[in-house]
Amino acid sequence: MADCAWLAHTVPVIRLGTPADLPAADSVYRRASLSNEGDRDRLLAHPEHLILGPEGLAEGRTYVAEEDGTVVGFATWARTGDIIELEDLFVDPDWRRRGIAAALVIRIVDVLRARGVRCLEVTANPHAQEFYSVMGFIDCGTAETEFVTAPRKRLSFR
């Protein structure tokens, strides 16, 4: 993973989310999802995809980025069989390009590493290819989503 020591001085508080964070995280999820012009029309045609489920927050698998008491981003991990997946990674469009997504991934990697996990995978949004490459994820295949064929990425760590 890239050297990201500078993040400690540039990002909001990263903390474990709670069920009480669901409305704020859902708002970030919707705003971030609709900010990608290429996805907007498909998502608006399927509004069920614009609702964040409560499971990650309820099960203690979601970390939120908070600035002055406001949730500005979040990331959730999940276990799918033998694979640990970065299930969600969303930053409010007004807060992008400040290192928040990187800080969220780093926190999840630290948590997973402490649990003995050695690898994190993601079905990457095609808009996020550069981000995942900078973070050290490498290609490991493709996945069919409801809307597109998306690249699969893997980050190995010790």
C-alpha positions as CSV (number, residue, x, y, z in Angstrom):
1,M,0.0,0.0,0.0
2,A,1.2,3.5,-0.8
3,D,2.9,5.5,1.9
4,C,0.1,7.5,3.3
5,A,1.5,9.0,6.5
6,W,0.4,12.5,5.5
7,L,-3.2,11.4,5.9
8,A,-3.1,11.7,9.7
9,H,-2.9,15.5,9.2
10,T,-5.5,16.0,6.5
11,V,-8.6,13.9,7.2
12,P,-11.5,14.0,9.6
13,V,-12.0,11.6,12.5
14,I,-12.4,8.0,11.3
15,R,-14.4,5.9,13.8
16,L,-16.5,2.8,14.0
17,G,-20.0,3.6,12.8
18,T,-23.1,2.9,14.8
19,P,-26.7,2.2,13.7
20,A,-27.4,5.9,14.6
21,D,-25.2,6.9,11.7
22,L,-27.5,5.2,9.1
23,P,-29.4,8.4,8.0
24,A,-26.2,10.3,7.5
25,A,-24.4,7.4,5.7
26,D,-27.4,6.9,3.5
27,S,-27.3,10.5,2.5
28,V,-23.6,10.2,1.6
29,Y,-24.3,7.0,-0.3
30,R,-27.0,8.6,-2.4
31,R,-25.1,11.8,-3.1
32,A,-21.9,10.0,-4.0
33,S,-23.7,7.4,-6.1
34,L,-25.6,10.1,-8.1
35,S,-22.4,12.2,-8.6
36,N,-21.1,9.8,-11.2
37,E,-22.7,11.1,-14.4
38,G,-22.3,7.7,-16.2
39,D,-24.3,6.0,-13.4
40,R,-26.9,8.5,-12.6
41,D,-29.6,7.6,-15.1
42,R,-29.4,3.9,-14.4
43,L,-29.6,4.5,-10.6
44,L,-32.5,6.9,-10.9
45,A,-34.3,4.2,-13.0
46,H,-33.6,1.7,-10.1
47,P,-34.0,3.8,-6.9
48,E,-33.8,0.6,-4.8
49,H,-30.1,0.8,-5.4
50,L,-29.9,4.2,-3.8
51,I,-30.8,2.9,-0.3
52,L,-28.0,1.9,2.1
53,G,-28.8,-1.2,4.1
54,P,-28.3,-1.1,7.9
55,E,-26.3,-4.4,8.2
56,G,-22.8,-3.0,8.1
57,L,-23.5,-0.4,10.8
58,A,-25.5,-2.8,12.9
59,E,-22.8,-5.5,12.7
60,G,-19.8,-3.3,13.4
61,R,-18.3,-3.6,9.9
62,T,-18.6,0.1,8.9
63,Y,-16.2,2.9,9.6
64,V,-17.3,6.5,9.1
65,A,-15.3,9.7,8.4
66,E,-16.7,12.6,10.5
67,E,-15.9,16.3,10.3
68,D,-17.4,18.6,13.0
69,G,-20.0,16.0,13.9
70,T,-21.1,15.4,10.3
71,V,-20.5,12.1,8.5
72,V,-18.7,12.8,5.2
73,G,-17.7,9.3,4.1
74,F,-17.9,5.6,5.1
75,A,-16.5,2.2,4.2
76,T,-17.8,-1.2,5.0
77,W,-16.2,-4.6,4.8
78,A,-17.9,-8.0,4.5
79,R,-17.0,-11.7,4.4
80,T,-18.2,-13.5,1.3
81,G,-17.2,-17.1,1.8
82,D,-13.4,-17.1,2.2
83,I,-13.1,-13.6,0.7
84,I,-13.0,-10.4,2.7
85,E,-14.6,-7.7,0.5
86,L,-14.6,-3.9,0.6
87,E,-18.3,-3.7,0.3
88,D,-18.8,0.0,0.3
89,L,-16.6,3.0,0.0
90,F,-18.3,6.4,-0.4
91,V,-17.3,10.0,0.2
92,D,-19.6,12.9,0.0
93,P,-18.8,14.7,-3.3
94,D,-18.1,18.0,-1.5
95,W,-15.4,16.2,0.6
96,R,-13.6,14.3,-2.2
97,R,-9.8,14.7,-2.9
98,R,-8.9,15.2,0.7
99,G,-7.6,11.7,1.5
100,I,-10.8,10.5,3.2
101,A,-11.3,7.4,1.0
102,A,-7.7,6.4,1.5
103,A,-8.0,6.9,5.3
104,L,-11.1,4.7,5.4
105,V,-9.4,1.9,3.5
106,I,-6.3,2.2,5.7
107,R,-8.5,1.9,8.8
108,I,-10.3,-1.2,7.5
109,V,-6.9,-2.8,6.5
110,D,-5.6,-2.1,10.0
111,V,-8.7,-3.7,11.6
112,L,-8.6,-6.7,9.3
113,R,-4.8,-7.2,9.8
114,A,-5.4,-7.3,13.5
115,R,-7.9,-10.1,12.9
116,G,-5.3,-12.1,10.9
117,V,-6.7,-11.3,7.5
118,R,-4.1,-10.9,4.7
119,C,-6.1,-9.7,1.7
120,L,-8.9,-7.4,0.8
121,E,-10.9,-7.5,-2.4
122,V,-13.2,-5.1,-4.1
123,T,-15.5,-5.1,-7.1
124,A,-14.3,-1.7,-8.3
125,N,-16.5,1.0,-9.8
126,P,-14.9,1.8,-13.1
127,H,-14.7,5.5,-12.0
128,A,-12.4,4.5,-9.2
129,Q,-9.7,2.6,-11.1
130,E,-7.0,5.2,-10.4
131,F,-7.8,5.4,-6.7
132,Y,-7.5,1.6,-6.2
133,S,-4.2,1.5,-8.1
134,V,-2.7,4.3,-6.0
135,M,-3.8,2.4,-2.9
136,G,-1.9,-0.7,-4.1
137,F,-4.8,-2.9,-5.3
138,I,-4.0,-5.1,-8.3
139,D,-6.4,-6.6,-10.9
140,C,-7.6,-10.1,-10.1
141,G,-10.5,-10.6,-12.6
142,T,-13.9,-9.2,-13.3
143,A,-17.4,-9.4,-11.9
144,E,-20.8,-9.1,-13.4
145,T,-22.9,-6.5,-11.6
146,E,-26.5,-5.6,-12.3
147,F,-25.4,-2.7,-14.6
148,V,-21.8,-3.4,-15.9
149,T,-18.9,-5.8,-15.9
150,A,-16.6,-4.4,-13.3
151,P,-12.9,-5.0,-12.5
152,R,-12.1,-7.1,-9.4
153,K,-9.1,-5.8,-7.4
154,R,-7.0,-7.3,-4.6
155,L,-4.9,-5.7,-1.9
156,S,-2.5,-8.0,-0.1
157,F,-1.1,-7.0,3.3
158,R,0.6,-8.6,6.2
